[in-house]
Amino acid sequence: MLAANSRAHVDCVSRVLKNADRQPQAPVPPLILDSWRRSMEQHRLDPSSQQGPRILSQTLLNECRERAELFMRIASDAVARLHERVRGADYCVLLTDAQGRTIDYRVDAALRNDCRKAGLYLGTCWSEGEEGTCGVAAVLTSQVPVTVHKRDHFRAAFIGLTCSAAPVFDPQGKLLGVVDVSALQSPDDRRSQHLIRQLVVQTAREIENAFFMHNAQAHWVLRAHSAPGYVDSQPDFLLAWDADGRLQALNSLARSALLSRYGELPAHIGQLFDLDQLRAVTDESAQRLSWRADGDALHVRVSSPQRPARVVPVPGGVDARVEESLRLAVRVKNCNLAVLVLGETGAGKEVFARQLHERSARAGKPFVALNCAAIPESLIESELFGYVAGAFTGASSKGMRGLLQQADGGTLFLDEIGDMPLALQTRLLRVLAEGEVAPLGAARRERVDIQVICATHRDLAARVADGRFREDLYFRLANARFELPPLRERSDRLALINRLLAEEAAGCGVDVGLSEAALECLLGYRWPGNLRQLRQVLRYACAVCAGGTLQLQDLPADVRGAQVQGQVQASMSPQRQVLLEALVRHRWKPGEAAKALGISRATLYRRVHAHGIEMPRMGRD
């Protein structure tokens, strides 16, 4: 039986929705009213429900946190500072990803158990389709800061909470996630949350600007504010452009201001400011600069591109085999054929799949990923197909949309497809053949429009032969196969090492380069764990490095130890290939080849001799 306050809430929701069209002013804000209507009519949720939010399994939570790792790392300090400012009033702080899944949080130990019971915890899912009107869901749908106070919530389970939340956008205007501050108890007056909401908005802006600066290091950056004292600490506008003046990134305030001022986003910095005046602005102090359109002045600083320390020039760019595979895969995918990506564990199969999706005709539509080897067999079916309310013991009373439905209109990426259970392979084959999906317990099937990218490190043909993989599914998936080379065979190893080092160094808050000995070791290592292992090694090295240059001793012992064995097999070393490529590209001129590799000529000669390379024009430049 419903408690009195829950019954009163249900009656209020029903009465407001029933009379919304006849009342000149509803008792709740329009944004809340619209969400209530969707929760009731579109999502068919029960306002009397007392069930807490869905919580991700630890495996799925780890996957979400891994995908959002850079966002979490950049946001961490700001989230901690926000919690310090609100903890005295018993608030907790949540950080969610762009789907509303809680990937980080801060709460005092004394409140942790009560907050967890209320759903204020890691792994909770706050989409409107699952939970109805709540702080995070309101931001996901409106993409503006929102306060959802107590009885503003749609479901009775949450009417004791107050939640103030704000969106965080990336430099291209795409939603990164949501910052939310919530409390279990608060005054009934919604106005009591005004200060909290302002703090949340300020924190979201800090995170957004920090993410912007991290991603704009290779570009010119303008910071601007109407008052000179805030240009550095709290800039309103951030704009980044490349060497040709083309705008590459904007923070959300700049994006809104430009859309309002011009009706569209300008493509070139010269459309916004006089270029001669812009060139006179430096990073030494804030200076006045006027908009070209109306002459209104801003206080600005302009900083030049910040290059990572001691980055070695990259001969050859991206590995030609990977780039060619991606080009062909796009053509195949756009013809609505399934793509199968092969490669060793850690070789970058999901990265390849995401790039393929972004280059295909379905870019901008959902990209949904499932690792078939990382989820217990008993859970894969419900994750993939979803389920209706009451489908099985322990199922959510609201049911759950499966990944196939979430990917409707976009791309479904099934990693380690070779580990999918046989019974589930049969159901997947039917979906691919008929374009329909039936959630667990559902009487009717639903149409879905998806393209599938699968990946595996296993020999699927061998698994077909021994009866562990369906032959008909194999032939449906394997007509377009693309194999990624392992890291030890890629021609762009230098580029990958430099790029990952720059990312990990920024994440650790350090600015480091590579010593010749450390680079030589990294190039010569066999990398059985491929790109995933390389990233972890560089992260470890950045964490333990004491100076501005990563030394050989900063690398893990197992990587350093492999160098000796690698020297015995010099003729097979990847370093020999890199040397040869550089020498051939620079017509066997030692000085130019050494400069391209970022090493001295003496080191080049020593390596050439060690690898038994004969140079036809040795000693000439």
Secondary structure, 3 states (H helix, E strand, C coil): CCCHHHHHHHHHHHHHHHHCCCCCCCCCCHHHHHHHHHHHHHCCCCCCCCCCCCECCHHHHHHHHHHCHHHHHHHHHHHHHHHHHHHHHCEEEEEEECCCEEEEEECCHHHHHHHHHCCCCCCEECCHHHHCCCHHHHHHHHCCCEEEEHHHCCCHHHCCCEEEEEEEECCCCCEEEEEEEEECCCCCCHHHHHHHHHHHHHHHHHHHHHHHHHHCCCCEEEEEECCHHHCCCCCCEEEEECCCCEEEEECHHHHHHHHHHHCCCCCEHHHCCCHHHHHCCCCCCCEEEECCCCCCEEEEEEECCCCCCCCCCCCCCCCHHHHHHHHHHHHHHHCCCCEEEECCCCCCHHHHHHHHHHHCCCCCCCEEEEECCCCCHHHHHHHHHEECCCCCCCCCCCCEECHHHHCCCCEEEEECHHHCCHHHHHHHHHHHHHCEECCECCCCCEECCCEEEEEECCCHHHHHHCCCCCHHHHHHHCCCEEECCCHHHCCCHHHHHHHHHHHHHHHHCCCCEECHHHHHHHHHCCCCCHHHHHHHHHHHHHHHCCCCEECHHHCCHHHHHHHHHHHHCHHHCHHHHHHHHHHHHCCCCHHHHHHHHCCCHHHHHHHHHHCCCCCCCCCCC
